[in-house]
Amino acid sequence: MQQFKKYIYITLILFPLVSMAQTPIPYWNKNTQLLPWRISPTVTQIRHIDLDKDGDPDVLKALLNDSIPILWIDDDDDMKWSEKEGDTDSDCLLIDRNKDGVFAGPWDFSIDWYDKNKDGKADLQLIVNNAGLKVRNYYDWGADYMYILDDDNDQIMHYVDWNKIMMQAWEHSGHANFFKDYSGNSTFLKMHGSSFRIDDLRFNWENPFIFYDPDKDGLTEWAIRLLDSPVFRNADSTKNGFDKLDPAFDIKFTRSIDYAAITWDLDGDNAPGNEFDYDMSILFKGKGFNYEDQKHVFKNMPGKSETDSFFYDARWRKIDHLFFPGRDTAYSLIYKRGNWQECRLVFDEDDDCNRWERVEFYDPKNLFIVGTEKGGLDNNKQADAAGDRGEFDLDNSGMGQLYIGSFDGRIHLYGAEWGAWRIDQLAYSFQGFGGNYERWGRDRLQRQPDQFATVKYSDSNGNGFIDLIEYDLDGDNRFEDRISLLDLGIDDRKALIQVTNAGYEDYKRLFRKVAEDIWANAQVALQVAAAEKVNSSWYAFYKKPLSIHQKYEYGYWLSFYIYQDLRHLAREKGDVNRVNQIDKAYYSGDWYQLLKKTK
């Protein structure tokens, strides 16, 4: 194949060159304990090549760390004979990491910059981090083919550890201030695979992951993650079309989005030290939608064709357009074009999630089993073991619409057959970062609780609204209490919240209303407690919220504790009718009816 021709050392012949024979001074930050932000400018055996014979160099060839061959390709034609490196606005850097004489091949590392508006700042950066030839028929987690679009023009894009010559996507300072550009307005497209394994490099797996910063404070308020799950070559390649492809290719994309996740910082509390405090996420899975009409053209993006012979795989240098849903169309495409078979909701009730991805999704599996890939709610390795509330509409009958439940005042997923909340009042179980793992630099840690309280929600009459709530508060994996809204004579149906055309401010206003209503309801509960001579001073901690999320959280707990205390007193007296009144007042969200009866 033309794109896979072997590298030829034409540089040995083409040297109208400048050589730097003197012994270079070692770079001050080479292998120190400080962050290696930049590639070492100390290189040896520098050669310049004038490919187009216009009098200035087009390629710089040198050795990095005295032994690793590198090539700088000057795509914007501004390189000078005196320079020791290219620039980071429109040039391309090839690193023969395994020193086999081939660039952009197996085990090699390449970066390409593209300045679309010629303002001297790169608007797009591509990393081609290739692995070996042996990984077939699956994702290659040791490889990356990844674009970043610098939508907010802050020049923050990929982060590379230049001591290791490796992209480190999850390195950060503080709790979650990632060096890679996941903050502000940013977009990336990624596949964990070597470029030479992919059939069509204009498509991607995470295609795209979009971060939104509507208030332009440099922090992300909401995000969308879209996946085109690829097809992999297998033994029977006739089933998936690989019989028509070159045998070198093991990965091809379906050109349809089959997974769409949206996440929001509902309470707007993201800040330095709390950069990714997403509160709620919605997930759609299914046939999804085709996106081949979502074409993004990048003028002048292709690199110099004269340099193709340097590349093991030069196809990504020839691309002038990519296919992906854009930041202005992605949300609308999810709701208006998507053919979804499943929808899920997850809410970070203990407000402890601070990860760049999103609030991760519980799986509709065993309520009580805990651990990564063990078959429980937290089967997903990036989900909290406890603390989140998940709801599952496994036939997408509700089409992602939401409603406010009378029984708790919270946001719920219309159409969900069931859901569950693993209570973690202390935020003991959380996603952290630590350890040592060679590929990523740091591994995710999860503190797994020995016991936790569980609340299960069910739609027993199949009308799309939760009407049955079961409690396992002692953590013995058995429900000791069961409340049916239908048995209490409470109408489980509520007004639907139309989300198809909703924007971030709409979701933010929705949460504020929810939080304020929950808090206001708790104040009436306190009046009922006082009238019933129940001492609420025990719960003084919950009476002083300092944020909108604390109003949401503290208001819920204040009402719940008072409800349980009132119920306990009535049960002690054997007053079944009073228990029923208390249940009905609490689960209808109307403490006033109980206050009237008390007076």
N, C-alpha and C positions, 0 to 999 in steps of 0.2 A: 504494500500500500504506500501511496505517495507520502501520506502524513507520518508514516512510521519509518522512513528511511534513516539509516544509521548516521550518526553524527560524523562528519568528516573534518579533520583538523585543517580546514582551509586557512586557518589563522597562521599556520606555519609558513604559508606561501605568500599571504596577502599583507605582509607587514610593512607598509609605510608607517613606521612605528616610532613611538617615544618610549624609551626604557628608563626605569628608575633603578639604577644599579646600587645606589647607596643603601646601607643597612638602615631599615626604618626603625623609628622609635616606637616601642610597644604602646598600644593604645592604653590610656590610663584606666579605662573601665573594663578591661578584658578580664573576665573570670573573677571580678571582685564580688562582694556580697551585696552590691547595690544592683538595682534593676538595670538590665542591659537593654535600654530603650532602642538603641540604634546599632546597625551593623558596624563593625569596626572599620574605621577609615584607613587603618594601617594594613595595606596590602602589598604584595611583592610581585615581581615579574610582570609589571604592567605593560600591556600592549594596546595600542589604539589602531583601529582599522577604518579606513575611508572606503566604504563599499560603493558609494555612488560617484566617487571621484569629483566631489565638489570642493575639496580643499579642507573640509573639517571632518573629524572622526564620527563614525556612526555606531561603533562598537568599542567597548573597553573590556579587555580580557586581563584577568589577574588571578593571583592566588590569595585566598583568605586564610588566615592563620597558618600561612606558609605551605599549605598543602591542599586546600579545597579550591578547585577551579570555579571561578565565577565569571559571568558575562553581564555587562550592562549594555542594553540596547537603547540608543538615543532616538526615540520615536518622534520627538518634537524638534530634532535637528538643531540643538543649541549646545551640544557638547564641545568642549575646547580640548586642545592637545595637552594642556597642562593639568587637566582634571584627573583625580584618582577615583572618582565614583560618578555615577549618573545622578539624575535628580528624581524627586518623588512627586512630580506632577504629571508627567506623561511618558516616563521611561519604563523599561522592563528589566528586572533583575533575575538572572538564572543562576542557581547554585547547584553544582554537581556534588551533592552532599555525600554520595557514596564513592565519589572519585573514580568512576568507571569510564570517564571520557565521554559520557553522554549527558546532555542537558535536557531538563524537563522529562526525564524518563523515570524508571522505577527508582524509588527512594530519594528522588530529587525534590528540591524546593524552589518554587518560582513565585515572584510577585510582579503584577502588572498594574500600573497606575494610568488613569485616563482623566484628562482635564477637558471636559466637553465645551466649556465656555471660554477657554484660553485666558483665564484670569491668574494663572500661575499656581492654582490650588487643585489638587486632584478631587474629582467628584465621584469617582468609582475606583475601587481597589479589588483586584482578584488575587487570591492565593491558590496556587496549585501545589498541594502538598501530597506527593505521590507515595504510595507504599509499594510493596513487591508485586510480583506476577502470580504468586500462588493462591491468593485469596480469590475465590470464584463463588458465584451463586448466592452472594449475600452482601450486606453492607460491610465495607472495610473500615472499621473504626480507627484504624491507624492512618487513614488518608482523609484529605479534605479538598473539595473543589468548591470554593466559596467566594461569592461577590459581596462587597459591602457598598451601598450607595450612601454617600454623605449628604443626606437630604437637608440637613441644617447648616451645612458648610462650616462645621467646626474643626475640620481636618482630623478628627479622631476616627480611626477606622479599625483595622486589625491590630492585635497586639502580638508581637513576635518576641520570643526569648532568643536573643541573638547569640547567647552562649551555646544554647542547644540547637539553634537554627530550627525552631519549631513554633508553630502557632499555638498560643496558650489562650484559649477562648474564655477560660473561667478564672483567670488570675484577677485579683482585685485588691483594693485597699479598704479598710474598714469592714463593715458587714457585707456590703454588696455593691461597692463602687467599682464596677468592672472596667478594666483597662480597654477592653474591646468595646466598640461603640454600640451599646444597647440602650443608651440614654438619649433623651431628646427625640428629634425626628430622625429616624434612621431605618434603613431597610437592608436585610441581607437575604441571599439565596445560597443554599448549601446542599451538598451531597457528600456523604462519607464514602468516597470512592476515588480511585485514581482516575485522572482524566482519560487515560488510554483505555479504561474499561467501559466508558460511557458512550452510548450510541450517538446521541445528539446533545451537544453541550450547550444548546440554547435553552434547555429545560433543566429543572432541578427538582430535588426532593422537598426541602423546605423552600417553598416557591410561591410567595416569599414569607418571611417573618418581618412584620412591620411594627415599628414603635412610633407612637404618636405623642406629641408634646403640644397640645392645643394652646397652652398659656405661654409657651416659648420660654420656660424657665430653665431649660436644659435637662429636665427630668421627664421621665415617661409617665403619662397618666393612663394610657391604655394601649393594648397591643393586639395584633392579629397574627395567628400562625396558621398557614395553609400548607398542606402536604399533598404532593403527587407521589403516592407510594409506587416505587419502581417495580418493574418485572425483572427477574434475574434468570439468566440462562441456567437450564437444568439438563438432565440427561435426555429428556424428550423435548427438544427445542422446537418441534413442530407445533406444540400446543400454545406457545407464546410468541411465535413469529421470529425466533432467533435463527431459524433455518434460512431466512432471507438476509441475514446480516453477516458481515465479516466475522470470522471466528474470534477475532481479537476483542470484540465487544461482549461484555457480560451483563450490562445494565442498559435498560431502555425505559423511558418514562411513558406513562399512559396518556399524558397530556390532559388529564382530568384531575381536579382537586377532589380527593375522597375523604379528607379530614380537615375540618375548619374549627379553630379554637379562638375565642375572643375573651379577653380579660380586662378588668377595670379596677383602677384605684378609686373605689366609690367614695371614700371619705376624704380624698384629696390630701392625705397626710404624707405623701412622699416628700422627702427632704434629704439633705446630706446626712448620711448615716442610716437612712431609711429609704433607699432609692427605689426599691421594687416591692412595695407593700401592696400588692394586688389583693383585692378582697373577694371578688366573685369572677367565675369563668363559666362560659357556655361552650359546649363541644357538640359539633355535628359530625356524624360519620355516615358513609353510604356511597352511592354512585356519584353524588356531588355534581360537578359541572365541568364541561370542557372549557379551556381557557386559551385555545389557539388563536382567538381573535384579540387577545391582550398582548399586543406586540409593542415593544419599546425599542425604538431605534436610537442608536448612539453614533452620531456622525463622527467620522474620523477616528473611530475606535480601533479598527484593525491596525496591527503593527506592520512594520516594514517587511514586505514580502521577501526582500533580498536576504533576510535573516532566517528564513524558514529552514534552511539546511542545518542550522545549529540545533534544531529541536527534534527530539524523539517523537513528540506529538505536537504539531504546530497548529492544530485546528482551533484552539481557543484564541489564537492570535488573529484569526481571519474573521471572527464574529463581529458583526456590526448591529445586531439586534438580539434581544432576549424576549422570551415569553413568560409573563407572570402577571397576575392581577395587581394593579397599581394601588397606591395608598388611597387614592380618591374613589376607587371603584370596588375594592375588596369587600367591604362590609355589605354593600348593596348586592353584590354577586352572591354572597353567602345566602342571603334571605330570599332574593328574587329569582335566582337561577338554580340554586342547589336542589338536587333531588336526594334528600336525606332519608335514611332508614332508622336513624337513632339520634337522640339528643340527650345530653347530660348537663347537669349543673353542679358546681361545687362552690361552697361558700366557706371562707376562712373565718370560722366563728371565734377562734381564740386570737386572731389577728397577729399571728407570728410568722407568716410566710414572707420571706424576703429573698426571693430567688429571681434571677433574670428572666426565666422562661415565662412563668405564669403561675397562678394557683393551679396545682396539678390535680388531675381527675381521679376520683375513686372509681373502682371497677364494681359492677353489680355482682359481687361475689359474697362469700361468707361474711357474716356480720362480725364475727368474733376472732377469726384467725388473723394473726398479725405477722407481717414480714414480707419482704420483697419476693414476689413471684411464688407466694405460698398459697394463693387462692383466696385471700381475704379482700376486704374493701381496699386496703392499701397494697394490693398486688403490684401496682405500678410503683417502681422503685423511687420515683420522684414525688410520690404523694406522701402527705403526713400520715404517720401511723395513727395518730389521734388528733382531734382538734377541729377537723373539717366536717362539713355537712354535704353529703352528696345525694343527688336525686336523679332517677333514671327513667327516661321516656324511651323505652326500647323499640317502639314502633313509630316514633316521631309523630304521634297523633296530635300533639300540641304545637308542633312546628316552631318550638323555641320561644313561645309566648310565656309571659310571667304573670303572677298575681300575688297579692298580699294575703297571707293566711290570717283568718280571724283568730285562730287558736294560738298564735304566737306573735303576730304582727310582722313577720319576716317575709322576705322575697322567696317565692317558691316557683318551681317549674311546672307549668300547665302541661297536662298529659302524662306526668310521671306516674308509673305504676307503683313505685315505691322509692324510698330513700332512707338514709340513716345519718345520724349525727353521733360521732364518737366524741364525747365530751372531754375536754382537757382544759379545765378552768385555770390551771397554773401555767399553761403553755409549756409544759414539761417536755413534750415530744415535739421536736422541730427539726427542720432541715438546716444543717450547718455545713461548714467546710473545714476540712482538716486532713490529716494523714498524708501519706505520700503515695502517689500513683504515677508511674513513669509517663504514661500517655498524656494525662490531663494536668499533671502538676499537683493537683489537690483532688481528693475524692470527696464525694458527698457523704455526710454522716447523718444517721437518724437515731435519735434516742427513742427506744421502743418501751412503752409502758408495760408493766406487768399486769395491771388491771386498768380498766376505764369504764365509765358509765356509757350506756348506749341508748339512744332513742331511735325507734324505727317508725317510719311514716308509711302509710299505705292508702291507696285509693281503692276501697273495698267495693264501691258501686260502679266503678269504671267510667265515671263522668269527667275524669281529668283533674279532679281536685282531691287533695288529701282529706280523709275523713276518719282515719284510725291512727291513733298514736299509742305506742307501747314503750314502756320504760324498764330498763335494767340499770337501776341507779347504784346497786351494790357491786356491780361488775362480776356477777357469778355466771354470766352468760345465759340467764333465764329472765324473762320479763315478768316482773312482779306486779305491774300495774298496766291497765289497758283502758283507754278512753275512746269511745265511739261518738263522734259528733252526731251521727244519725240517731243513735239511741238517746242522746240528750235533746233531740229535736232542733239541732242547729243546722241551718242550711250551709252546706260546705261550699257552695258556689260563690265565686267572687268575680268582680270585674277584671277583665283581662287587660294587661298592659301591652299595647301594641309596640313592638320593638323594631319592626321592619325598617322604619325610617328614623329611628332614634339616634341621637348623637351623644357624645360623651357627657355634655352638660345635662341632657335629659336623664341619664343614669345617675349622675351625681345628685340632681334634684330629687330623684326618686329615693335614693338612700337617705338623704337628709330628712325627707318627709317620714320615711319609715322610722328612723332613729328618734325624731321628735315625737312621733305618735306613740312609740313604745315608752319613751320617757314620760310623756303626759299620762299615759295609762298607768304607769307605776305610781304617779302621784295620787291618783284616785285609789289605788290599792293601799297606799299608806293611810288614806282617810278611812278606808274600811277597817284596816288593822287597828287604828286608834278607836274606832267605834266599837270594835269587838274586844277591846282591852288586850290586844296582842302587842307585845313590846317590840317595836321595830328597830330600837336602838342597837340591837345585836347586829343589824345590817348597815351600820353607819357608813362603812367603807363604800357601799354602793350608792350612797346618797350624794356624793360629791364628784360627779363626772367632770373631766377637764377637756374633753374633746367630743366631737360628734360620734365617733365610734364608741367611746365610753358611755355615752347616752344610750346607744343601741345595746351595748353589752350589759351595762349596769342596770338599765331599765328592765331588761329581760329577767335578770337574776333577782332583782328586787321583787318583781311581781311573782316570780316562781316560788321564792322562799315564803312570801306572805301567803300565797295560795296554799302551799303545802301545810303551813302552820294552821291556817283556818280549817283546812280539811281534816287535819289531825285532831283538832279540838272537837269538831263535829262527830268524828268517828268515835272518839273516846266517850262521848255522850250517847252513842248509838243512834244519832239523829240522821237517818238515811235521807230524809227529805232535805235537810240542810246541806248534806254532802252533795246532793244533786244540784241544789241552788248554787253552791260554790263552784262546782264543776262547770255549770252552764255559764256563770258569769265570767269565769276565767277563759274558757275556750271559745266564747263568743266575742271576747275582747271588750266586754262591756261591764266593767266593775260597778258602774252606776246602778245597775239593776239590783246588785247586792247591797250597795250603800242605802238605797231606798228601803229595802226590806229590813236592814239593820236599824234604821231610824224609826 
